[in-house]
Structures are given as structure tokens and as C-alpha cells.
Amino acid sequence: MKNKALEDVLDWLNHEINTINKEINTRNETVESLQTLVDDLKEFDKNEDYKIKYENLLSENEKEKERLVKLHNHYKNIEIEYNNLLNKVKGWEGWFYSNKDIFDRLFSSAPPVALSESEENLTRPTSKSKKIKKKNKKK
């Protein structure tokens, strides 16, 4: 009977040892898989510097976009002003060339100014300049 009881205790202890060994193996596998995961995540720590650099570049990019928008708006304003001034200058040139004969007669001591072909195309007499010429002829 003692042998039977001892065998039962021995069987029970062997069973407990096997169960504990299985649990240890399972935990070792879990530890190994977690260690592998930690090693993989350490690779991402190296990328943390790039994340900071990326955020800095995004911030600089936004500032540059704002600067370019302001610059573009300034360009548009200057272009509008340029076109307005160009139209005024063309108007004055047109007026001057339409009244060129009057100026030539007025300042007859100076030789007449020769017009280039492009200037002549710009200065076709307007109805207003024709009226002025008619008034001058009547006087």
C-alpha cells in the first residue's frame, strides 16, 4: 500500500512537473516573442528623429506657402498698377501724337519730330483732335 501511495504521489508530482515545464516553455515563448517585438519597435525609435524633422519641414513649408501667397498678391497689385499706368502713358502718347502737328507749328523753330511706323499706328487722329484742327484752320 505504501508503494501504491508513493507511486500515486510520484505520478502526481511528475504530472505537476510536466505541467510546470509546459507553463515555463509557454512563458519562454511569450518572452521571446515579446523580445522580438521590442527589437522591432526599437527600429521605430530610430525613425523618431525623422518624425521631428518631418514636422519641422511641414512647418517651414507652411511658412513658405504663406510667403509665396503674399508675394503673389503683391505681384498682382503691381501688375494692375503697371497696366493702369501703361494705359495712361498710351493715352498721353496718343494725345501727343494726335496733336503733333500743332506742337510742330507751335514750336516751329525746332525741326519736326519723325515718327516711326509703330508710333504712327498708335496715333490715329480721334474725332476730338479733328475738331481742334478745324478750329485752328478757322482762326
C-alpha positions in Angstrom: 0.0 0.0 0.0 2.8 2.3 0.8 4.2 1.6 -2.6 0.9 2.4 -4.2 0.6 5.6 -2.3 4.2 6.6 -3.1 3.6 5.8 -6.8 0.5 7.9 -6.8 2.3 10.8 -5.2 5.2 10.3 -7.6 2.8 10.2 -10.6 1.1 13.3 -9.2 4.5 15.1 -8.8 5.6 14.0 -12.3 2.3 15.3 -13.7 2.8 18.7 -11.8 6.4 18.9 -13.0 5.3 18.3 -16.6 2.5 21.0 -16.2 5.1 23.4 -14.8 7.6 22.7 -17.6 4.8 23.3 -20.2 4.0 26.6 -18.5 7.7 27.5 -18.4 8.0 26.7 -22.1 4.9 28.8 -22.9 6.2 31.7 -20.9 9.6 31.4 -22.6 8.0 31.5 -26.0 6.0 34.5 -24.9 9.1 36.2 -23.6 10.9 35.5 -26.9 8.0 36.9 -29.0 7.8 40.0 -26.8 11.6 40.4 -27.1 11.3 40.2 -30.8 8.5 42.8 -30.7 10.7 45.1 -28.6 13.5 44.7 -31.0 11.2 45.6 -33.9 9.9 48.6 -32.0 13.5 49.8 -31.4 13.8 50.2 -35.1 10.9 52.7 -34.9 12.8 54.7 -32.3 15.4 55.4 -34.9 12.6 56.9 -37.0 11.6 59.3 -34.3 14.2 61.7 -35.4 12.7 61.7 -38.9 9.3 62.4 -37.4 10.6 65.6 -35.8 12.4 66.6 -39.0 9.2 65.9 -41.0 7.2 68.1 -38.6 9.8 70.9 -38.9 9.7 70.6 -42.7 5.9 70.8 -42.7 6.1 74.0 -40.6 8.7 75.6 -42.9 6.6 74.5 -45.9 3.5 76.3 -44.5 5.5 79.4 -43.8 6.9 79.3 -47.4 3.4 78.9 -48.8 2.2 81.9 -46.8 5.2 83.9 -48.1 4.5 82.9 -51.7 0.8 83.8 -51.4 1.8 87.3 -50.1 4.3 87.6 -52.8 1.8 86.6 -55.5 -0.8 89.1 -54.2 1.9 91.8 -54.2 2.7 90.8 -57.8 -1.0 91.1 -58.8 -1.3 94.5 -57.3 1.9 95.7 -59.0 0.7 94.2 -62.3 -2.7 96.1 -62.0 -0.9 99.3 -61.2 1.5 98.7 -64.2 -1.4 98.1 -66.6 -3.1 101.3 -65.3 0.0 103.4 -65.7 0.7 101.8 -69.2 -2.8 102.8 -70.3 -2.3 106.3 -69.0 1.0 106.6 -70.8 -0.5 105.2 -74.0 -3.3 107.8 -73.7 -0.9 110.6 -73.3 1.2 109.4 -76.2 -1.9 109.1 -78.3 -2.9 112.6 -77.3 0.6 113.9 -78.0 0.9 112.2 -81.4 -2.6 113.2 -82.4 -1.6 116.9 -81.7 1.9 116.5 -83.0 1.2 118.9 -85.9 0.0 121.5 -83.5 3.2 121.2 -81.4 5.3 121.2 -84.5 3.7 124.5 -85.7 3.8 125.9 -82.2 7.5 125.2 -81.8 8.4 125.8 -85.4 12.0 126.8 -84.5 12.6 123.1 -83.7 12.7 120.7 -86.6 9.6 118.3 -86.8 9.9 115.0 -85.0 9.8 112.0 -87.3 7.5 109.2 -86.2 8.4 105.6 -86.5 5.9 103.3 -88.2 4.8 101.8 -84.9 4.2 105.2 -83.4 2.1 106.3 -86.4 -0.1 103.2 -86.0 -0.7 104.2 -82.4 -1.7 107.7 -83.2 -4.7 107.8 -85.5 -6.5 111.1 -85.0 -9.6 111.0 -82.8 -12.7 113.0 -83.5 -11.6 115.4 -80.8 -8.3 116.1 -82.4 -10.1 116.7 -85.8 -12.3 119.3 -84.2 -9.2 121.1 -82.8 -7.6 121.1 -86.2 -10.7 122.6 -87.8 -10.8 125.3 -85.1 -7.2 126.1 -85.8 -7.8 126.4 -89.5 -10.7 128.8 -89.0 -8.5 131.2 -86.9 
